[in-house]
Amino acid sequence: MSIGELIRLLGDGDFHSGQQLGERLGVSRTAVWKQLKKLEAMDLPLEAVKGRGYRLVDAIESLDGKSIVAQLSAEPRRHLKRLFVEDVLDSTNTYLRERFRQGAGHGEVCLAESQTAGRGRRGKAWSTSWGRSLILSLGWRFDAGVGALEGLSLAVGVALAEVLEAAGAEIALKWPNDILIAVDGEWRKLAGILLEVTGDVEGPCEVVIGIGLNVSLSDAGREAAGQPAGALADRLPAPSRNRLAAAIIDALLLLLPQFEQRGFAAWQAGWNQRHAFAGQPIKVIQARETYPATAKAVDASGNLVVTTAEGDLTLMGGEISIRSGR
């Protein structure tokens, strides 16, 4: 019996007795009880009522590969080569990078209920609790070189914003790869995008696009984020992770073939329309230097133009971050 099997049984939010769980899982009640003890440590609080059994305080919709594929439209389904749904991985990006090393990876998607070594940009950890996030990576092989990928993470941000707005959320984009959601009158981080590229500067290259998105957040999860964090559940009633996964995969598998032909310029206006800091004072953090600036728009390559005391500067991703200067 895996912990995942137990969570899927309890995910409906109803009460289940220890005996019922043991019979369904083919183990003793003692074995069930030992696994139940682990759930609290996984940020999955349990309620136990004598004579009724156990239930998860918060119901969890488990990821279902068949349901996700069934919701894809025709063209994305044609581009999708394989869909992996795993209980626990160190990182979905690492999983797909290994698939590329094996000669596969292109058009493949990996989802996980939880990951133990997830990371964001600049090596920062991306903390996730089982079933509360959407952790997704997609692999794509480009015939053009690495230079043709300028602005890809920003185009992915636009596609993601469009999906979330269609679901009813108010979204802004923070350069270069953060998705923000409006909660109680302030922007909070909802999702991050991490691109990992291997290959030639001028020849074919392989890209793994990683997305970590908060569907719901516990108090402990918000504290662990280390910054104002938001979740879809803050604004939307019971968002479906399977429906959301299908919509995001659909959008990405439509975007990627177009990006190879059109480049970021086709998404530039969409990004600037959602620019969280447009015209606002910001702090630019570059290596060990921090300096004030005013944010302008992103250019056709996805670089952020800012105004400083010395004039306009063009920021090119890499090891640069920006913060509100207010």
C-alpha positions as CSV (number, residue, x, y, z in Angstrom):
1,M,0.0,0.0,0.0
2,S,1.3,3.4,-1.0
3,I,0.5,6.7,0.8
4,G,-0.9,7.8,-2.6
5,E,-3.5,5.0,-2.6
6,L,-4.7,6.0,0.8
7,I,-4.9,9.7,-0.1
8,R,-6.9,8.9,-3.2
9,L,-9.4,6.9,-1.1
10,L,-9.7,9.7,1.5
11,G,-9.7,12.4,-1.2
12,D,-13.5,12.5,-1.4
13,G,-13.7,14.2,2.0
14,D,-16.1,11.6,3.4
15,F,-15.5,9.5,6.5
16,H,-13.9,6.0,6.0
17,S,-13.5,3.5,8.8
18,G,-10.1,1.9,9.4
19,Q,-11.6,-1.5,8.6
20,Q,-13.0,-0.2,5.3
21,L,-9.7,1.4,4.3
22,G,-7.8,-1.8,5.2
23,E,-10.2,-4.0,3.1
24,R,-9.9,-1.6,0.1
25,L,-6.1,-1.5,0.4
26,G,-5.6,-5.1,1.3
27,V,-3.7,-4.4,4.5
28,S,-4.4,-4.5,8.3
29,R,-6.0,-1.7,10.3
30,T,-2.7,-1.3,12.0
31,A,-0.9,-0.7,8.7
32,V,-3.6,1.8,7.8
33,W,-3.2,3.6,11.1
34,K,0.6,3.9,10.6
35,Q,0.0,5.5,7.2
36,L,-2.7,7.9,8.6
37,K,-0.2,9.2,11.1
38,K,2.0,10.4,8.2
39,L,-0.6,12.6,6.7
40,E,-0.4,15.4,9.3
41,A,3.3,15.7,8.6
42,M,2.4,16.0,4.9
43,D,0.2,19.1,5.6
44,L,-2.9,17.0,5.1
45,P,-4.9,17.4,8.4
46,L,-7.2,14.5,9.3
47,E,-10.4,14.5,11.3
48,A,-11.2,11.3,13.3
49,V,-14.7,10.7,14.7
50,K,-15.4,7.6,16.8
51,G,-17.8,5.3,15.1
52,R,-17.4,7.0,11.7
53,G,-13.7,6.8,10.9
54,Y,-11.3,9.2,9.3
55,R,-11.6,11.9,6.7
56,L,-9.3,14.6,5.2
57,V,-10.3,18.0,6.4
58,D,-9.8,19.3,2.9
59,A,-11.0,17.1,0.0
60,I,-8.4,16.5,-2.6
61,E,-9.0,15.9,-6.3
62,S,-6.4,13.4,-7.4
63,L,-4.7,13.9,-10.8
64,D,-6.2,11.6,-13.5
65,G,-4.3,11.2,-16.7
66,K,-7.3,9.8,-18.7
67,S,-9.5,12.7,-17.6
68,I,-6.8,15.2,-18.6
69,V,-6.2,13.8,-22.1
70,A,-10.0,13.5,-22.7
71,Q,-10.3,17.2,-22.2
72,L,-7.7,18.2,-24.7
73,S,-8.7,19.7,-28.0
74,A,-7.8,18.0,-31.3
75,E,-4.5,19.8,-32.2
76,P,-2.9,19.6,-28.8
77,R,-3.9,16.0,-28.5
78,R,-2.1,15.3,-31.8
79,H,1.1,17.0,-30.4
80,L,1.0,15.2,-27.1
81,K,3.2,12.1,-27.2
82,R,3.0,10.9,-23.6
83,L,1.5,12.0,-20.3
84,F,3.0,10.8,-17.1
85,V,1.2,11.2,-13.7
86,E,3.4,10.4,-10.7
87,D,2.7,10.4,-7.0
88,V,6.1,11.8,-5.8
89,L,9.2,12.9,-7.8
90,D,12.2,14.9,-6.9
91,S,11.4,17.2,-9.8
92,T,9.1,17.0,-12.9
93,N,11.7,19.0,-14.8
94,T,14.4,16.5,-13.9
95,Y,12.1,13.6,-15.0
96,L,11.7,15.1,-18.4
97,R,15.4,16.0,-18.8
98,E,16.1,12.3,-18.2
99,R,13.5,11.4,-20.9
100,F,15.4,13.6,-23.4
101,R,18.6,11.9,-22.5
102,Q,16.9,8.6,-23.3
103,G,15.9,10.0,-26.8
104,A,12.3,10.8,-25.9
105,G,10.9,13.9,-24.1
106,H,9.5,15.9,-27.1
107,G,5.8,16.5,-26.7
108,E,5.8,14.7,-23.3
109,V,4.2,16.1,-20.1
110,C,4.9,15.0,-16.6
111,L,2.6,15.9,-13.6
112,A,3.2,15.0,-9.9
113,E,1.1,15.1,-6.8
114,S,4.2,16.2,-4.8
115,Q,7.9,16.8,-5.4
116,T,10.8,16.7,-3.0
117,A,13.4,18.8,-4.8
118,G,11.3,21.3,-6.8
119,R,13.1,24.5,-7.6
120,G,12.3,27.9,-9.1
121,R,14.5,30.4,-10.8
122,R,18.0,31.1,-9.5
123,G,17.9,27.7,-7.6
124,K,15.2,28.7,-5.1
125,A,13.1,25.9,-3.7
126,W,9.5,25.6,-4.7
127,S,7.6,24.2,-1.7
128,T,4.6,22.0,-2.5
129,S,2.1,20.0,-0.4
130,W,0.5,16.9,-1.8
131,G,-2.5,17.7,-3.9
132,R,-2.5,21.4,-3.2
133,S,-0.5,22.5,-6.3
134,L,-0.3,21.8,-10.0
135,I,3.2,20.7,-10.7
136,L,3.7,20.3,-14.4
137,S,6.6,20.0,-16.9
138,L,6.4,19.8,-20.7
139,G,9.3,18.9,-23.1
140,W,9.7,20.4,-26.5
141,R,12.4,20.1,-29.2
142,F,13.1,23.2,-31.3
143,D,14.9,22.9,-34.6
144,A,16.2,26.5,-34.3
145,G,19.0,27.3,-31.9
146,V,18.9,28.6,-28.3
147,G,18.8,32.2,-29.6
148,A,15.3,31.6,-31.1
149,L,13.9,31.0,-27.7
150,E,14.2,34.6,-26.5
151,G,11.1,35.5,-24.6
152,L,9.7,32.0,-24.4
153,S,9.2,32.0,-20.7
154,L,7.2,35.3,-21.0
155,A,5.0,33.8,-23.8
156,V,4.3,30.8,-21.6
157,G,3.3,33.4,-18.9
158,V,0.8,35.0,-21.2
159,A,-0.7,31.6,-22.2
160,L,-1.0,30.7,-18.5
161,A,-2.5,34.0,-17.6
162,E,-5.2,33.5,-20.4
163,V,-6.1,30.1,-18.9
164,L,-6.4,31.5,-15.4
165,E,-8.4,34.6,-16.5
166,A,-10.8,32.3,-18.3
167,A,-11.3,30.5,-15.0
168,G,-12.2,33.8,-13.3
169,A,-8.9,34.9,-11.7
170,E,-7.5,38.4,-11.9
171,I,-3.9,38.0,-13.1
172,A,-0.8,40.1,-13.5
173,L,2.7,39.1,-14.8
174,K,6.0,39.9,-13.0
175,W,9.1,39.9,-15.1
176,P,10.6,37.6,-16.0
177,N,8.6,34.5,-15.0
178,D,6.1,35.0,-12.1
179,I,2.3,34.8,-12.3
180,L,0.5,37.0,-9.7
181,I,-3.1,36.8,-8.5
182,A,-5.1,39.6,-6.9
183,V,-6.2,38.7,-3.3
184,D,-7.6,41.2,-0.9
185,G,-6.4,44.2,-2.9
186,E,-2.8,43.1,-3.4
187,W,-0.8,41.0,-5.9
188,R,0.4,37.7,-4.5
189,K,2.6,35.1,-6.2
190,L,0.5,32.3,-7.7
191,A,2.8,30.5,-10.0
192,G,6.4,30.4,-11.3
193,I,7.8,29.2,-14.6
194,L,11.2,27.6,-15.0
195,L,12.8,26.9,-18.4
196,E,15.7,24.5,-18.7
197,V,17.4,24.4,-22.1
198,T,20.0,22.1,-23.6
199,G,21.5,22.0,-27.1
200,D,23.3,24.2,-29.6
201,V,23.3,27.9,-29.9
202,E,22.6,27.6,-33.6
203,G,21.3,24.0,-33.9
204,P,18.5,21.9,-32.4
205,C,17.8,22.4,-28.7
206,E,15.5,20.8,-26.1
207,V,13.4,22.8,-23.6
208,V,11.7,21.6,-20.5
209,I,9.1,24.1,-19.3
210,G,8.3,23.7,-15.6
211,I,5.2,25.3,-14.0
212,G,4.4,25.3,-10.3
213,L,1.0,26.7,-9.5
214,N,-0.8,27.0,-6.1
215,V,-4.3,25.6,-6.3
216,S,-4.8,25.9,-2.6
217,L,-2.6,26.9,0.3
218,S,-2.6,26.0,4.0
219,D,-1.4,28.5,6.6
220,A,1.9,26.5,6.8
221,G,2.2,26.7,3.0
222,R,1.9,30.4,3.0
223,E,4.5,30.7,5.7
224,A,6.9,28.5,3.9
225,A,6.6,30.6,0.7
226,G,8.7,33.4,2.3
227,Q,6.7,36.0,0.3
228,P,3.1,37.0,-0.2
229,A,1.7,33.9,-1.8
230,G,-1.8,33.4,-3.2
231,A,-3.8,30.4,-4.5
232,L,-6.6,29.9,-7.0
233,A,-8.8,28.8,-4.2
234,D,-8.4,32.2,-2.6
235,R,-10.6,33.6,-5.4
236,L,-12.3,30.6,-7.1
237,P,-14.6,28.0,-5.5
238,A,-13.0,24.5,-5.6
239,P,-10.9,24.8,-8.8
240,S,-10.5,21.4,-10.5
241,R,-6.8,20.4,-10.9
242,N,-7.6,18.0,-13.8
243,R,-9.5,20.7,-15.7
244,L,-6.8,23.2,-15.0
245,A,-4.0,20.8,-16.1
246,A,-5.9,20.0,-19.4
247,A,-6.4,23.8,-20.1
248,I,-2.7,24.6,-19.5
249,I,-1.4,21.6,-21.6
250,D,-3.8,22.6,-24.3
251,A,-2.6,26.2,-24.3
252,L,1.1,25.2,-24.3
253,L,0.8,22.7,-27.1
254,L,-0.9,25.4,-29.2
255,L,1.7,28.0,-28.3
256,L,5.0,26.0,-28.9
257,P,4.6,25.3,-32.6
258,Q,3.5,28.9,-33.2
259,F,6.4,30.3,-31.1
260,E,8.9,28.5,-33.3
261,Q,7.5,30.4,-36.3
262,R,6.6,33.8,-34.8
263,G,8.9,34.4,-31.8
264,F,8.0,36.4,-28.7
265,A,6.8,39.5,-30.7
266,A,3.4,37.8,-31.1
267,W,2.9,37.7,-27.3
268,Q,4.6,41.0,-26.5
269,A,1.4,43.1,-26.3
270,G,-0.3,40.4,-24.2
271,W,2.5,40.5,-21.7
272,N,2.7,44.2,-21.5
273,Q,-1.1,44.5,-20.9
274,R,-0.6,42.4,-17.8
275,H,2.7,44.0,-16.6
276,A,2.4,44.2,-12.8
277,F,4.9,47.0,-12.4
278,A,4.4,49.1,-15.6
279,G,5.4,52.7,-14.9
280,Q,6.1,51.9,-11.3
281,P,9.2,52.3,-9.1
282,I,11.1,49.1,-8.7
283,K,14.3,47.8,-7.2
284,V,16.6,45.9,-9.6
285,I,18.7,43.2,-8.0
286,Q,21.7,42.2,-10.1
287,A,24.5,40.1,-8.7
288,R,25.4,41.9,-5.5
289,E,24.1,45.3,-6.7
290,T,20.6,46.7,-6.0
291,Y,19.5,50.0,-7.6
292,P,16.2,51.9,-8.1
293,A,14.5,52.2,-11.4
294,T,11.2,52.7,-13.1
295,A,9.8,49.8,-15.0
296,K,8.8,50.4,-18.6
297,A,7.6,47.8,-21.1
298,V,9.2,44.5,-22.3
299,D,10.7,44.6,-25.8
300,A,10.2,42.1,-28.7
301,S,12.9,39.8,-27.3
302,G,11.3,39.7,-23.8
303,N,13.8,42.0,-22.2
304,L,12.6,44.5,-19.6
305,V,13.3,48.2,-20.3
306,V,13.8,50.3,-17.2
307,T,14.6,54.0,-16.5
308,T,17.4,54.7,-14.1
309,A,19.3,57.9,-13.0
310,E,21.7,57.2,-15.9
311,G,19.0,56.7,-18.5
312,D,17.2,53.7,-20.0
313,L,18.6,50.2,-19.4
314,T,17.6,46.9,-21.0
315,L,17.5,43.9,-18.5
316,M,18.0,40.5,-20.0
317,G,16.8,37.8,-17.6
318,G,19.6,35.7,-16.3
319,E,20.6,36.5,-12.7
320,I,18.4,39.6,-12.4
321,S,15.3,40.0,-10.2
322,I,13.0,42.9,-9.6
323,R,11.0,44.0,-6.6
324,S,8.4,46.7,-6.0
325,G,10.1,49.9,-5.1
326,R,7.2,51.3,-3.2
